[in-house]
């Protein structure tokens, strides 16, 4: 089963994704694919915070800021996987070299990596950012990034069994998944 969880920065999507995966994983091996490239103290602080939050939860962390297909080689078959997050992976694939990589190349590379990951992971939970609603026009390379992430998110949402948006810690199921999703949605909305 594949679940896509999206939301804005600081929306609570990461905490929800971890809890969701822990409930769905049962006794399977749990993998956390971390995609953030650490470039400054603020990023390091965020990574350190996420490590503290995951402590004692049984995750094996795979640091994979690019080359998603390499993460698959580090996992046992049929493990439970949390990919955090697609927006970082897309930015890293596009901007890690001296020149930005074109949008279509990035989309193709990430979606190919996702195919391998989907074959290896069950369940697979993907966290992504919603960066599309501010209505701003940015420089060309940023607009290329936004377009690439948008296309990747669209494809993942179409293929996902379930799509959830988290806003200010409140979730909304956009595409209900498992038979228990509607009952869980009612329980989550009551607190």
NORKA-V921265 format. One record per backbone hydrogen bond with DSSP energy under -1.0 kcal/mol. NH is the residue of the N-H (numbers start at 1). CO is the residue of the C=O. Records with the same first field share a line. If there is no record, write none. Layout:
# NORKA-V921265
NH: CO ; CO
This chain:
# NORKA-V921265
3: 124
4: 162
5: 126
6: 164
7: 128
11: 8
16: 12
17: 13
18: 14
19: 15
20: 16
21: 17
22: 18
23: 19
24: 20
25: 21
28: 25
31: 80
32: 60
33: 82
34: 62
35: 84
44: 40
45: 41
46: 42
47: 43
48: 44
49: 45
50: 46
51: 47
52: 48
53: 49
54: 50
55: 51
57: 54
60: 30
62: 32
64: 34
70: 67
71: 68
74: 71
75: 72
78: 120
80: 29
81: 123
82: 31
83: 125
84: 33
86: 127
89: 85
90: 86
91: 87
92: 88
93: 89
94: 90
95: 91
96: 92
101: 94
106: 102
107: 103
108: 104
109: 105
110: 106
111: 107
112: 108
113: 109
114: 110
115: 111
116: 112
117: 113
118: 114
119: 115
120: 116
121: 117
122: 79
124: 1
125: 81
126: 3
127: 83
128: 5
130: 7
143: 139
144: 140
145: 141
146: 142
147: 143
148: 144
149: 145
150: 146
151: 147
152: 148
153: 149
154: 150
155: 151
156: 152
157: 153
158: 154
159: 155
160: 156
161: 2
162: 2
163: 175
164: 4
165: 172
166: 6
167: 170
169: 11
170: 167
172: 165
174: 163
175: 163
181: 178
184: 180
185: 181
186: 182
187: 183
188: 184
189: 185
190: 186
